[in-house]
């Protein structure tokens, strides 16, 4: 049997269970034996992302250091909304808001983990964030969030709202489905 390498997110990786497209040493593309793993198409990445209940928002500090926080969110097409809510915070001057003001490019990641590793997946949205603070601009996103999270129906977030215009949806799953 020829040695096979898998292609994962455009990179060649050794082994048999690294991607749905593989090449043998002769350059012939085919299915890796035993592989069910796949890179998600943008629509599937968006679907899985939208079904998750929590995501992680990645921003950059002005010094270029990553800053990562869990967020609740709602998806509307290629736009993600997340609000500053009443959960306890150490300050009202949140780093994520300062970071977006300085550098609006962000990534938002949702994933699924369980002991059965054949069910693992992640989906990422890369885009540009803006901060909505005007009540009229926040109304529709807050309504989307309230439909998604019962806690927000009982206690609506005061905002502001982070709006991410997604430029790229990517993802990976251990198996289709």
Backbone as a ProteinNet text record, in pm:
[ID]
protein_1_A
[PRIMARY]
XXXXXXXXXXXXXXXXXXXXXXXXXXXXXXXXXXXXXXXXXXXXXXXXXXXXXXXXXXXXXXXXXXXXXXXXXXXXXXXXXXXXXXXXXXXXXXXXXXXXXXXXXXXXXXXXXXXXXXXXXXXXXXXXXXXXXXXXXXXXXXXXXXXXXXXXXXXXXXXXXXXXXXXXXXXXXXXXX
[TERTIARY]
84.8	0	89.6	61.2	144.1	120.6	224.6	211.6	113.1	22	-78	-66.5	-95.1	-100.1	-234.3	-286.7	-416.1	-399.4	-496.4	-497.1	-596	-547.8	-632.9	-615.6	-723.5	-719.4	-600.5	-576.8	-472.6	-332.9	-317.2	-184.6	-174.9	-59.9	-39.5	5.1	-65	-35.6	-16.3	82.6	101.2	-9.2	-39.1	-135.2	-254.7	-340.3	-455.4	-586	-595.2	-723.7	-719.9	-668.5	-653.4	-738.4	-816	-895.2	-969.3	-1065.2	-1138	-1067.2	-977.6	-897.9	-757.7	-701.1	-565.9	-488.5	-358	-270.5	-176.6	-147.2	-38.9	88.5	199.4	327.2	331.7	247.5	245.9	162.4	97	16.4	-128.5	-167.7	-306.3	-394.4	-501.7	-592.5	-698.5	-736.5	-840.7	-882.6	-961.5	-1011.6	-911.5	-878.3	-792.2	-868.4	-801.9	-866.1	-903.1	-1024.1	-1068.9	-1101	-1096.1	-1117.7	-1263.9	-1317.6	-1449.8	-1440.8	-1323.3	-1304.8	-1322.3	-1373.9	-1392.4	-1386.6	-1343.3	-1350.1	-1492.5	-1552.8	-1692.2	-1703.7	-1803.5	-1837.3	-1889.3	-1879.1	-1923.3	-2066.1	-2159.4	-2298.4	-2314.8	-2243.4	-2249.3	-2180.7	-2069.6	-2003.3	-2097.6	-2166.6	-2261.2	-2375.7	-2428.8	-2540.2	-2499	-2384.8	-2340.3	-2310.9	-2247.1	-2217.6	-2347.1	-2447.6	-2573.8	-2646.9	-2626.3	-2692.9	-2622	-2498.2	-2424.8	-2486.3	-2468.9	-2525.8	-2427	-2298.6	-2195.3	-2082.1	-2015.2	-1899.5	-1790.4	-1674.7	-1564	-1527.5	-1524.4	-1490.5	-1343.4	-1268.5	-1126.3	-1103.5	-1040.1	-1001.6	-852.4	-797	-656.4	-646.8	-559.1	-532.8	-455.2	-449.9	-368.4	-221.6	-174.5	-36	-21	-131.5	-126.9	-141.1	-178.5	-198.2	-342	-362.3	-499.7	-577.8	-706.5	-798.8	-919.4	-954.6	-1058.5	-1160.1	-1289.4	-1395	-1512.7	-1579.9	-1701.4	-1814.7	-1901	-2012.7	-2137.5	-2252	-2378	-2395.5	-2475.1	-2481.7	-2607.2	-2636.7	-2740.7	-2684.5	-2722.9	-2677	-2794.7	-2769.9	-2868.9	-2797.5	-2805.9	-2733	-2583.8	-2513.7	-2369.6	-2333.3	-2422.8	-2398.6	-2418.9	-2326.2	-2335.9	-2354.3	-2447.4	-2469.6	-2440.5	-2377.3	-2353.7	-2368.9	-2435.6	-2461.1	-2385.6	-2350.5	-2299.9	-2422.9	-2424	-2543.1	-2515.4	-2609.6	-2603.2	-2521	-2468	-2384.6	-2272.4	-2230.3	-2128.6	-2000.1	-1948.2	-1822.9	-1734.1	-1604.8	-1514.4	-1512.6	-1554.1	-1558.7	-1662.6	-1712.6	-1802.9	-1724.3	-1596.8	-1509.7	-1441.3	-1515.6	-1472	-1360.5	-1263.9	-1150.3	-1196.9	-1298.1	-1342.2	-1389.9	-1456.8	-1505.3	-1389.7	-1296	-1177.1	-1098	-1083.7	-1007.8	-1073.5	-1204.9	-1276.7	-1263.8	-1267.9	-1251.1	-1114.2	-1011.3	-875.1	-848.5	-903.2	-880.6	-1008.4	-1087.8	-1219.2	-1218.6	-1104.5	-1101.7	-1107.2	-1202.2	-1223.7	-1244.1	-1238.7	-1277.8	-1371.5	-1471.2	-1565.4	-1570.7	-1551.1	-1541.3	-1648.1	-1719.1	-1811.8	-1763.9	-1784.7	-1739.5	-1827.5	-1809.8	-1882	-1779.9	-1782.5	-1693.4	-1775.7	-1735.8	-1788.8	-1688.7	-1711.7	-1617.2	-1602	-1707.3	-1700.3	-1636.6	-1508.1	-1433.7	-1477.1	-1556	-1609.3	-1718.9	-1760.4	-1866.6	-1813.9	-1683.3	-1623.8	-1641.3	-1657.8	-1656.5	-1628.2	-1584	-1571.6	-1607.7	-1656.7	-1689.6	-1642.4	-1579.1	-1524.2	-1576.4	-1605	-1646.3	-1538.9	-1482.2	-1385.4	-1455.9	-1441.8	-1510.6	-1467.9	-1550.4	-1525.2	-1635.4	-1593	-1688	-1710	-1832.5	-1867.6	-1946.8	-1950.4	-2021.9	-2145.7	-2261.6	-2388.3	-2428.5	-2450.3	-2486	-2619.7	-2663.3	-2790.3	-2906.6	-3005.6	-3118.4	-3186.3	-3203	-3267.5	-3183.6	-3052.5	-2963.9	-2957	-2975.9	-2967.6	-3098.7	-3210.6	-3342.6	-3357.3	-3332.4	-3350.4	-3251.9	-3121.8	-3030.1	-3069.5	-3115.3	-3157.1	-3280	-3370.5	-3486.8	-3443.7	-3345.3	-3292.5	-3232.1	-3154.8	-3092.9	-3198.2	-3303.8	-3409.5	-3486.5	-3504.5	-3570.6	-3484.4	-3355	-3261.1	-3233.6	-3230.1	-3194.2	-3307.4	-3372.5	-3481.1	-3437.1	-3311.4	-3261.1	-3273.5	-3258.3	-3267.8	-3412.5	-3505.7	-3647.2	-3683.3	-3629	-3657	-3578.2	-3457.7	-3369.8	-3292.6	-3352.8	-3287.6	-3152.1	-3055.8	-2924.1	-2935	-2851.7	-2851.1	-2761.8	-2676	-2586.5	-2459	-2373.8	-2391.3	-2394.1	-2418.9	-2422.7	-2301.3	-2237.8	-2128	-2189.1	-2163.8	-2211.2	-2088.9	-2086.7	-1975.7	-2028	-1978.2	-2006.8	-1907.7	-1958.5	-1871.9	-1826.3	-1694.9	-1635	-1607.8	-1586.9	-1549.5	-1597.8	-1666.3	-1706.1	-1617	-1555.2	-1474.8	-1507.6	-1467.9	-1491.7	-1437.3	-1447.8	-1397.8	-1489.8	-1507.4	-1583.5	-1512.2	-1522.2	-1461.7	-1534.5	-1662.3	-1742.8	-1858.2	-1914.2	-2029.3	-2149.5	-2240.1	-2362.3	-2392.6
-117.3	0	123.9	222.6	343.4	427.2	499.6	595.6	703.8	745.7	845.3	964.6	1082.1	1202.9	1267.7	1333.3	1399.8	1549.1	1613	1757.6	1814.4	1897	1959.6	2109.6	2180.6	2325.5	2371.6	2299.4	2339.4	2295.7	2221.1	2176.3	2026	1977.1	1833.7	1779.9	1678.8	1619.7	1469.9	1409.3	1264.6	1191.2	1071.9	986.6	958.1	870.4	828	894.8	952.8	1005.3	1157.6	1228.6	1372	1452.9	1395.7	1477	1391.1	1450.3	1366.1	1356.1	1449.5	1439.8	1398.2	1306	1260.2	1243.1	1241.3	1212.9	1101.3	1010.8	917.2	979.3	911.1	970.1	1001.8	937.4	965.6	1089.4	1148.3	1268.5	1239.1	1112.7	1076.6	1113.9	1189.2	1229.2	1123.1	1098.9	1001	1009.6	914.1	909.8	838.6	896.7	829	711.7	600	484.5	514.2	481.3	500.1	643	733.5	873.8	911.6	971.1	1029.1	1178.4	1229.4	1369.6	1454.5	1575.1	1661.3	1807.4	1885.9	2030.5	2069.4	2155.5	2192.3	2296.8	2281.7	2384.2	2505	2626.5	2746.1	2737.8	2687.8	2677.5	2583.4	2471.3	2375.1	2431.9	2502.7	2566.5	2668	2748.7	2847.7	2778.3	2668.5	2596.3	2542.7	2476.4	2421.1	2532.8	2638.3	2752.5	2806.7	2830	2889.4	2802	2670.8	2579.8	2570.2	2615	2610.8	2712.2	2689.4	2781.8	2884.1	2856.8	2949.7	2947.8	3059.7	3070	3146.4	3155	3232	3340.6	3464.1	3580.9	3612.2	3614.4	3646.7	3785.1	3870.3	4004.1	4019.1	4129.1	4160.8	4287.2	4283.8	4404.2	4502.1	4629.7	4724.3	4683.3	4602.6	4554.6	4429.8	4380.8	4263.7	4130.5	4131.9	4006.8	3960	3827.7	3777.1	3791.2	3813.9	3822.4	3737.3	3641.5	3544.5	3540.4	3553.3	3546.6	3464.9	3390.3	3321.1	3422.4	3398.7	3489.5	3411	3468.2	3422.3	3501.3	3447.9	3510.8	3468	3540.3	3503.8	3528.2	3442.2	3452.8	3493.8	3590.3	3634.4	3641.2	3533.4	3527	3523.2	3622.3	3631.7	3737.2	3758.3	3853.4	3781	3803.3	3749.9	3868.2	3853.4	3955.8	3896.8	3974.7	3938.9	4066.3	4054.9	4174.1	4168.3	4284.4	4295.2	4285.5	4185.5	4161.2	4186.4	4146.2	4177.8	4077.9	3973.2	3881.6	3962.3	3926	4005.3	4020.3	4140.7	4174.1	4245.7	4239.1	4308.9	4459	4497.3	4638.5	4658.8	4778.6	4809.1	4851.6	4877.9	4914.5	4786.5	4708.2	4574.2	4576.3	4487.4	4477.4	4445.3	4359	4322.7	4445.1	4538.7	4660.2	4752.7	4768.9	4850.3	4789.6	4658.3	4590.6	4607	4593.4	4608.3	4750.3	4846.9	4986.3	5008	4945.8	4961.7	4874	4752.8	4657.3	4576.9	4610	4547.2	4404.8	4355.5	4217.4	4120.4	4026.6	3931.4	3791.8	3693.7	3556.2	3512.2	3432.2	3377.9	3227.1	3148.4	3003.5	2935.6	2841	2753.3	2611.1	2524.7	2387.5	2291.7	2165.4	2059.6	1955.8	1924.2	1823.2	1720.8	1596	1489.3	1375.3	1278.8	1168.4	1086.6	1077.2	1008.7	1104.5	1088.9	1183.1	1179.9	1081	1080.7	1185.4	1250.4	1351.2	1493.9	1511	1643	1729.2	1860.4	1956.2	2094.8	2182.6	2324.9	2404.4	2525.5	2617.2	2756.1	2826.2	2958.2	3060.6	3178.5	3292.4	3399.5	3439.8	3549.6	3669.9	3785.4	3901.7	4031.3	4131.7	4266.5	4304.7	4348.1	4381.6	4531.8	4568	4705.4	4701.1	4812.9	4821.9	4906.7	4849.4	4920.2	4966.3	5096.2	5148.8	5222.7	5267.9	5341.2	5244.8	5281.8	5192	5141.7	5225.4	5182.3	5077.3	5091.9	4996.1	4864	4869.1	4748.4	4670.3	4731.5	4670.3	4534.3	4526.2	4399.5	4292.7	4323.8	4221.8	4172.9	4262.9	4220.9	4131.8	4157.4	4071	3931	3923	3792.7	3717.1	3787.3	3724.3	3678.4	3757.2	3720.2	3596.9	3581.1	3460.3	3336.8	3354.6	3242.5	3202.6	3300.3	3275.1	3320.1	3226.8	3263.5	3364.6	3359.3	3452.9	3597.4	3618.6	3753.8	3800.2	3707.7	3748.5	3802.1	3737.6	3780.2	3905.2	3916.5	4029.1	4072.3	4156.5	4195.6	4262	4230.5	4294.4	4445.2	4519.7	4664.5	4710.1	4619.5	4653.9	4716.3	4755.9	4761.5	4622.7	4621.7	4499.1	4497.7	4382.7	4362.7	4299.1	4360.6	4310.4	4267	4138.8	4086.2	4054.5	4125.6	4093.6	3986.3	3865.6	3751.4	3755.5	3745.9	3739.7	3595.8	3507.6	3370	3276.3	3169.3	3060.4	2941.2	2883.6	2762.7	2667.2	2542.8	2447.2	2310.3	2222.8	2086.4	1998	1875.1	1775.2	1642	1564.9	1431.8	1338.8	1366.9	1283.9	1368.3	1327.1	1395.9	1377.4	1474	1457.1	1562
0	0	0	-86.9	-89.5	35	74.6	184.3	141.2	229	192.6	286.8	234.5	315.9	294.5	397.6	386.3	371.9	311.7	298.6	399	488.2	588.1	577.1	545.3	534.4	450.8	339.3	247.4	285.5	393.1	435.7	417.8	382.1	368.8	503.2	552	682.5	665.9	730.8	719.6	792.8	746.2	813.4	726.2	773.5	694.8	736.8	855.1	901.8	912.5	812.5	824.4	728.5	644.1	553.9	456.1	386.2	293.9	160.5	129.1	7.7	46.1	-28.1	2.6	-126.2	-113.9	-226.6	-185	-279.4	-253.2	-308.9	-297.9	-340	-488.5	-568.3	-711.9	-743.9	-642	-663.7	-697.5	-694.6	-723.8	-604.4	-632.4	-525.4	-507.1	-383.6	-355	-209.6	-165.3	-27.5	60.9	175	270.7	329	342.4	401.9	546.1	584.8	721.5	757.9	663.3	696.1	684	785.8	778.2	801.8	832.4	864.4	739.8	760.7	645.9	683.4	587.4	599.7	564	642.2	619.2	509.9	426.4	328.7	406.6	351.3	424.9	477.9	398.7	445.5	562.5	559.2	669	793.6	774.7	888.7	953.5	871.5	925.3	998.6	942.4	1005.3	1142.2	1149	1276.9	1376.8	1330	1416.3	1476.4	1393.2	1438.1	1539.2	1534.1	1627.2	1762.5	1770	1897.5	1993.9	2122.5	2221.2	2273.8	2256.9	2301.9	2199.8	2187.3	2097.2	2170.6	2108.8	2164.8	2066.8	2116.1	2035.4	2055.4	1945.4	1950	1891.2	1971.2	1927.2	1952.6	1902.8	1927.8	2011.3	2109.7	2188.2	2100.3	2137.8	2061.3	2052.4	2147.2	2144.3	2056.7	2001.6	1914.1	1984.3	2113.1	2186.2	2168.9	2156.2	2142.2	2271.7	2258	2371.1	2333.4	2416.9	2385.6	2498.3	2463	2563.7	2510.5	2599.7	2556.2	2540.8	2440.8	2415.4	2378.3	2412.7	2356	2227	2134.4	2003.1	1928.3	1822.6	1726.6	1587.4	1493.8	1355.4	1268.2	1180.7	1082.5	947.8	869.9	743.2	768.8	716.6	737.5	841.8	936.9	1045.4	1178.8	1270.8	1407.2	1501.2	1595.8	1697.6	1835.1	1919.4	2058.5	2141.1	2253.9	2335.2	2466.7	2515.3	2651.1	2740.5	2826.7	2907.6	3055	3138.5	3280.7	3362.4	3298.4	3376.2	3440.5	3561.1	3630.6	3549.5	3547.2	3479.5	3580.9	3558.7	3649.9	3621.7	3500	3463.4	3354	3339	3227.9	3104.4	3122.5	3010.3	2960.5	2882.2	2843.8	2739.2	2758.9	2666.6	2525.5	2510.9	2375.4	2298.4	2367.7	2301.2	2264.7	2355.1	2325.3	2209.6	2211.4	2106.6	1969.6	1963.7	1836.3	1784.6	1874.2	1832.7	1768.6	1825.4	1773.4	1650.9	1648.3	1539.5	1519.3	1417.6	1401.6	1345.8	1297.7	1246.7	1364.6	1356.8	1465.1	1408.3	1496.9	1466.4	1577.4	1540.9	1638.3	1613.3	1718.9	1706.9	1790.5	1729.2	1800.9	1777.5	1875.6	1858.9	1936.7	1905.9	1976.3	2020	2148.6	2204	2279.5	2267.2	2351.7	2352.7	2440.5	2456.7	2328.5	2248.2	2119.5	2019.7	1994.7	1911.3	1765.7	1726.3	1590.6	1573.1	1681.4	1675	1694.6	1698.9	1718.2	1593.9	1615	1504.1	1558.5	1468.6	1500.5	1376.1	1399.3	1290.2	1331.1	1236.5	1266.6	1165.8	1218.5	1136.3	1149.4	1037.7	1035	974.9	1038.2	985	1048.6	1025.4	1074.6	1173	1291.1	1397.1	1405.8	1440.7	1474.2	1604	1671.7	1798.6	1777.2	1810.1	1799.7	1939.3	1955.9	2087.7	2086.5	1970.6	1962.5	1982.4	2062.8	2088	1960.3	1860.4	1736.4	1664.4	1665.3	1598.7	1674.6	1806.9	1888.8	1893.8	1859.8	1879.9	1810.6	1681.6	1609.4	1657.5	1673.1	1725.5	1865.4	1951.6	2086.1	2079.5	1984.9	1967.2	1921.3	1830.3	1787.7	1905.8	1986	2102.7	2203.4	2223	2317.8	2269.8	2138.9	2086.8	2110.6	2112.3	2125.5	2270.6	2360.2	2499.8	2592.8	2662.9	2755.5	2861.6	2903.1	3004	2955.1	2825.4	2770.3	2758.3	2753.5	2754.7	2893	2996.8	3133.6	3170.6	3117.6	3151.5	3026.4	2942.5	2816.4	2840.2	2752.9	2764.5	2743.5	2812.1	2795.6	2681.2	2634.7	2525.5	2578.2	2490.5	2346	2282.4	2151.3	2072.9	1980.3	1973.4	1878	1753.5	1639.1	1510.1	1430.5	1390.5	1310.5	1171	1072.1	932.2	890.8	867.5	839.8	693.8	676	542.7	501.2	601.6	570	679.6	639.1	728	696.6	798.4	781.5	894.6	877.2	983.9	950.7	1046.6	1036.9	1118.5	1073.4	1149.2	1140	1245.2	1245.5	1149.9	1127.7	1036.5	983.6	872.7	816	908.3	904.6	981.2	1077.9
[MASK]
+++++++++++++++++++++++++++++++++++++++++++++++++++++++++++++++++++++++++++++++++++++++++++++++++++++++++++++++++++++++++++++++++++++++++++++++++++++++++++++++++++++++++++++++++

